[in-house]
Structure formats: C-alpha cells, structure tokens
Amino acid sequence: MTLYKAVASGTYNSSEEWSFSLHFNSTNDLATTHGRWHTALVALWTGELDANISDQVVLTEYATASLTLATGKQISRLLDVVSLPGASATESLPAQCAPAVSTRSATATRAGRGRFYLPPFRVGIMDGGRISAAAMTVCGTALTAMFASLAGGTPLDPVLYSRTAFATTNITAADMGDVIDTQRRRRNKLIEARTAIVV
C-alpha cells in the first residue's frame, strides 16, 4: 500500500491561484493513481461543479505524488496541464471566499477531521447570505461523483495523514456547509487600487 498526495489547482482572473488536495492509500502505481485522480476531477467538475463556478475560474493543473509514510516526504511526482473553466459567464465571488468540505474519520478527535476548500463560486449561487439549496445539491452530486470515481476498480482510499504521528486514518464521511468560508492565502497576488481619503 502506497500513500499518495493528489492536488488540483487553478487560476482566478488569470492572477490569483487556488488549490486543494487529498491523500490516498492505494495499491495502484503512481501512473495509474495519477490517471485515476484526473478521472475523479473530471467527474467532480464537468457538468457538475462547474455549474456553480464562473468562467473566470479555471482548473489548470493536477498533480499526484507518492510519499514516504514515515516522513511525509515526496518520492516521485507527476503533473499534467488541463483547461477546465467554470460554466457560468457571470461574476465570481472573491478568490478567498470558498466553501469548505469537511472530511471525517472514525477517530473522535481533532486528528480525525480534515477539510479542503473548493474554488470560489459564482456570485449568483448566494441566497440570503447562504449558498442556495439548488447549488448545494449540485455540490453534493459533484462530490459524490468524485468519491465514487476514487472508489471504483482498485480503489484510491481517501485518508487523513498526520504529520506528527506519521500515520493515516481512513476518511469515512464528508459534508459541506451552506455558509461561504474564507481562505486568506488565496488572496495573495491581487493588487489593490487604492482611493485617497481627505482627513
């Protein structure tokens, strides 16, 4: 069984960057795991999650790395370029405003929980300060399709990896709330235009 880290990344308005990652345990080799990660991302994105995303937001790369369990250090890595834009020709929420997907294991402590942030959504998914019920349904369908793809064939088992215990625990559940979260590191390249104020 090999530990892998898989990353999906992209751009927002061609300047800001976003990414999310998952860890897997699998008996598949690196090339197979990398191909399966691409298939899972397509299942997540195309005709599913992209309905919630502005065409200003593009999935541009996916990468897969094999890791040493005892240290977390990378052994080998594959990276490929793609171009999967959002399907909505509308304005996007700010880059740092994105929904978080919570992942859970059978361990009932903080170490048994994780999360990853999806790319920013289009403005129109908001309803009364929350993600609309229709958009939440789209997210649920898209994420279920991604996890189902990972589970098919010789599975890629999603896990939480502890960099203190150097151990993994299987992810047994995932959920997403209807309130937009904030990931401040995504707003790191957008230069402000400032307006002077007379005092």
C-alpha positions as CSV (number, residue, x, y, z in Angstrom):
1,M,0.0,0.0,0.0
2,T,1.4,3.4,-1.0
3,L,0.5,6.8,0.4
4,Y,-0.3,9.5,-2.3
5,K,-1.0,13.2,-2.2
6,A,-3.1,14.5,-5.1
7,V,-3.5,18.2,-5.8
8,A,-5.9,20.1,-8.1
9,S,-5.0,23.7,-8.8
10,G,-6.1,26.6,-11.0
11,T,-6.5,30.3,-11.5
12,Y,-8.9,33.1,-10.8
13,N,-8.9,36.0,-13.2
14,S,-5.6,34.7,-14.5
15,S,-3.7,36.1,-11.5
16,E,-4.9,34.6,-8.2
17,E,-4.3,30.9,-7.6
18,W,-6.3,28.3,-5.8
19,S,-5.8,24.6,-5.0
20,F,-7.0,21.7,-2.9
21,S,-5.5,18.3,-2.1
22,L,-6.4,14.9,-0.8
23,H,-4.3,12.0,0.5
24,F,-5.0,8.4,-0.6
25,N,-3.8,4.9,0.2
26,S,-3.7,2.6,-2.7
27,T,-2.0,-0.5,-4.2
28,N,-2.1,1.3,-7.6
29,D,1.2,2.5,-9.0
30,L,1.9,6.3,-9.4
31,A,0.9,6.5,-13.1
32,T,-2.4,4.7,-12.5
33,T,-3.2,6.8,-9.4
34,H,-2.5,10.0,-11.4
35,G,-4.8,8.9,-14.2
36,R,-7.5,8.0,-11.7
37,W,-7.2,11.4,-10.0
38,H,-7.7,13.1,-13.3
39,T,-10.8,10.9,-13.9
40,A,-12.2,11.8,-10.5
41,L,-11.6,15.5,-11.1
42,V,-13.5,15.4,-14.4
43,A,-16.3,13.6,-12.6
44,L,-16.3,16.4,-10.0
45,W,-16.1,19.3,-12.4
46,T,-17.5,18.7,-15.8
47,G,-21.3,19.0,-16.0
48,E,-21.4,19.1,-12.2
49,L,-19.5,21.6,-10.0
50,D,-18.7,23.8,-13.0
51,A,-22.3,25.0,-13.0
52,N,-21.6,26.8,-9.7
53,I,-18.4,28.4,-10.9
54,S,-17.7,31.5,-13.0
55,D,-15.7,31.1,-16.3
56,Q,-13.2,33.5,-14.6
57,V,-12.1,30.4,-12.6
58,V,-10.2,27.7,-14.4
59,L,-8.9,24.3,-13.3
60,T,-5.4,24.3,-14.9
61,E,-3.3,21.5,-13.3
62,Y,-3.5,18.3,-11.4
63,A,-0.6,16.5,-9.7
64,T,0.0,13.3,-7.8
65,A,2.9,12.4,-5.6
66,S,3.9,9.3,-3.8
67,L,5.0,9.9,-0.2
68,T,7.1,8.1,2.4
69,L,4.7,7.4,5.3
70,A,7.3,7.6,8.0
71,T,8.4,11.2,7.0
72,G,5.8,12.6,4.6
73,K,8.5,13.4,2.1
74,Q,7.9,13.1,-1.6
75,I,9.3,10.2,-3.5
76,S,8.0,10.8,-7.1
77,R,5.5,13.2,-8.7
78,L,3.5,13.5,-11.9
79,L,1.9,16.7,-13.1
80,D,-0.3,17.4,-16.1
81,V,-1.9,20.6,-17.5
82,V,-5.6,20.8,-18.2
83,S,-8.1,23.6,-19.0
84,L,-11.4,23.2,-17.3
85,P,-13.2,26.6,-16.9
86,G,-16.3,27.2,-14.9
87,A,-19.5,27.0,-16.9
88,S,-21.1,30.3,-15.9
89,A,-20.4,33.6,-17.8
90,T,-21.0,35.6,-14.6
91,E,-19.0,37.3,-11.9
92,S,-17.2,35.2,-9.3
93,L,-17.1,35.7,-5.6
94,P,-13.6,36.9,-4.4
95,A,-10.8,34.3,-4.6
96,Q,-10.6,33.9,-0.8
97,C,-14.4,33.2,-0.5
98,A,-14.9,29.5,-1.0
99,P,-16.9,26.6,0.5
100,A,-15.0,24.1,2.7
101,V,-15.6,20.4,2.5
102,S,-15.1,18.7,5.9
103,T,-13.8,15.2,6.0
104,R,-14.1,12.9,8.9
105,S,-12.8,9.6,10.1
106,A,-13.8,7.2,12.9
107,T,-11.3,9.0,15.3
108,A,-13.4,11.3,17.5
109,T,-10.7,13.9,18.0
110,R,-9.3,16.9,16.1
111,A,-6.8,14.5,14.4
112,G,-9.8,12.6,13.0
113,R,-11.1,15.6,11.0
114,G,-9.8,17.4,7.9
115,R,-11.0,19.8,5.2
116,F,-10.3,21.2,1.8
117,Y,-11.5,24.3,0.0
118,L,-13.3,24.2,-3.3
119,P,-12.6,27.0,-5.8
120,P,-14.6,30.2,-5.4
121,F,-18.2,30.1,-6.7
122,R,-20.1,32.5,-8.9
123,V,-22.0,35.3,-7.1
124,G,-25.4,34.0,-8.2
125,I,-25.3,30.9,-6.0
126,M,-25.9,33.1,-2.9
127,D,-29.4,33.2,-1.4
128,G,-29.9,35.2,1.8
129,G,-26.3,35.1,2.7
130,R,-26.0,31.4,2.2
131,I,-25.3,29.0,-0.7
132,S,-28.6,28.3,-2.3
133,A,-30.3,24.9,-1.9
134,A,-30.0,24.2,-5.6
135,A,-26.3,25.0,-5.6
136,M,-25.8,22.8,-2.5
137,T,-27.5,19.9,-4.4
138,V,-25.1,20.4,-7.3
139,C,-22.1,20.3,-4.8
140,G,-23.4,17.1,-3.2
141,T,-23.8,15.4,-6.5
142,A,-20.4,16.5,-7.8
143,L,-18.5,15.5,-4.7
144,T,-20.3,12.1,-4.5
145,A,-19.3,11.5,-8.1
146,M,-15.7,12.3,-7.3
147,F,-15.6,9.9,-4.3
148,A,-17.4,7.2,-6.3
149,S,-14.8,7.5,-9.0
150,L,-12.0,7.1,-6.5
151,A,-13.7,4.0,-5.1
152,G,-14.1,2.3,-8.4
153,G,-11.9,-0.6,-9.6
154,T,-8.7,-0.9,-7.5
155,P,-9.6,1.9,-5.1
156,L,-7.9,5.1,-4.1
157,D,-8.9,5.2,-0.4
158,P,-9.1,8.8,0.9
159,V,-7.3,9.2,4.2
160,L,-6.2,11.8,6.7
161,Y,-2.5,12.0,7.1
162,S,-0.9,13.1,10.3
163,R,2.4,14.9,10.0
164,T,3.0,14.5,13.7
165,A,2.1,10.8,14.2
166,F,3.1,9.9,10.6
167,A,0.0,7.7,10.2
168,T,-3.2,7.6,8.2
169,T,-6.8,7.2,9.1
170,N,-9.5,6.4,6.6
171,I,-12.0,9.1,5.7
172,T,-15.4,7.6,6.4
173,A,-17.7,10.7,5.8
174,A,-17.7,14.2,4.3
175,D,-20.0,17.1,4.3
176,M,-20.2,20.7,3.2
177,G,-22.0,23.6,5.0
178,D,-24.0,26.3,3.2
179,V,-22.0,29.3,4.5
180,I,-19.1,30.5,2.5
181,D,-15.7,30.2,4.3
182,T,-12.6,32.2,3.9
183,Q,-9.1,31.0,2.9
184,R,-7.0,34.1,3.1
185,R,-3.9,32.7,1.4
186,R,-5.8,32.7,-1.9
187,R,-5.7,36.5,-1.9
188,N,-2.0,36.9,-2.3
189,K,-1.4,38.3,-5.8
190,L,-4.4,40.6,-6.4
191,I,-3.0,44.2,-6.3
192,E,-5.5,46.8,-4.8
193,A,-6.4,50.1,-6.5
194,R,-6.5,52.5,-3.5
195,T,-8.6,55.6,-3.2
196,A,-7.2,58.5,-1.2
197,I,-9.3,59.9,1.6
198,V,-9.1,63.5,2.8
199,V,-8.7,63.8,6.6
